[in-house]
Amino acid sequence: MDLLLNLEGSGGLADRIYRQLTSAIHDGRLRPGEALPPSRDLAAQLQVSRSTVTLVYERLGGEGYTEGRVGAGTFVASGPTPRRSTHAHRTRPAPLDAPPPLAARPTAYDFRLGVPDAALFPLAAWRRHVSRELDTVATISARYPDPGGPIALREGIAHHLGVARSVDADPGDVVVTGGAQQAIDLLARVLIRPGDTVAVEEPGYPPIRQVFEAHGARVVSVPVDREGADPAGIPAHTRVVYVTPSHQFPTGVVMSRTRRLALLDWAARNDAIIIEDDYDSEYRFLDRPLEPLHVLDTVGSVAYVGTFSKALLPGLRAGYVIPPRRFVQALQNARRLADRHGDVVTQGALARLMASGEYAAHIRRARRIYRARHAAISDILARDFADRLELIPSSAGLHLCAMIRDARPGTARRVRDAAEVSGLAVETLEGYCADEPREGIVLGFGAIQLDQIDDGLRLLAAAFRRTG
């Protein structure tokens, strides 16, 4: 790399270059074993004579800072120990209040939420499609891609949703995003002004509430019961309502058809927008799914959001939004301002995976495996935990939620902490409550293998016993 040296200050040129280089070595900016620029190149860069740089290099070598290698150049020696940079002691601003990473610590029995099984990822197919995408001229083009996403991927998403979810969307209506979280952020940029009221589910996903708050919204909670979010709890003059009707996060309930129609009617009467997050709709195990709100919408009130994080891997950062048509251009402009566009190689490979039929095949295979885990956990909870837990019926997704019977405040946290000592990771429902805590346990099964479930839930039963 080019080496930036500041030659201002007192003393001759050689002294100033020498001080800059020794400072960079001590600070660790030049690390042991790292090559210094050839004397001719550094002299040209600094616009000084080569003999000046040569003199400096000889001095550095004589004092043990550098070492010369015949035919290779001048390198920082391994002797001096870099001291801590003064920049490390500066006060840094506190980070935003956000939940810790889902996989912060390794654990023997992992029932945490939001984690798909990485072993199921179609790696061979993905590697092949990435390689082919890298070979295309479009990938290495110097032009900026469409902020809405490559047309091949938008066509693949529109076709997949039309078949799997009955969503009638034109590829031009699809805006590709860096996951569902960015989709929500872009919608907030377009739809919300500071002071607007946004309603979110309670309990719900904390980062969603934080996105709206970051955009200056007044965020209120809509209570969730066994029929899903209740439209009767939405305050007047609410601008946006965020819901997960197909598999409520985190309770797992499905919003009833009556509630769906009532919510759509409310939105039409109040000129409001509904954000429908269909985050794990690929995995449905028992009954036939109800139509998404987007399918039932007749006036253009619903922005439909989806993600590939649960179907493939969160690290791909791939998602999409199908907004009411009048907002498509505004969302594309917001994406352009946010980060221009996504990773063209990832998006191109994903389009190829969908077009080849391998994505659908992967979903079918993963659904069978997750169905077995879902059934195993449901059966064990019904058999061994009936006196402790009331399982909330759920027929989709990658997690189950159960309420603790006759719980005192803090019971779920005590059980979680006791389980953690045994190498078992579970989550509490309280962790997803912004207002009134609810005593429940949430069990994800994306990261737990089928043959581990029985032993893991035995440890959970032991944790209940230890906490009384």
Secondary structure by P-SEA (a helix, b strand, c coil): cbbbbbccccccaaaaaaaaaaaaaaacccccccccccaaaaaaaacccaaaaaaaaaaaaaaccccccccccbbbbccccccccccccccccccccccccccccccccccccccccccccaaaaaaaaaaaaaacccccccccccccccaaaaaaaaaaaaaccccccccccccccccaaaaaaaaaaccccccbbbbbcccccaaaaaaaaaaccbbbbbbbcccccccccccccccbbbbbccccccccccccaaaaaaaaaaaaaacbbbbccccccccccccccccccccccccccbbbbbbcccccccccccccccccccaaaaaaaaaaaccccccaaaaaaaaaaaaaaaaaaaaaaaaaaaaaaaaaaaaaaaccccccccccccccccbbbbbbcccccaaaaaaaaaaaaacbbbbbcccccccccccbbbbbcccccccaaaaaaaaaaaaaaaac
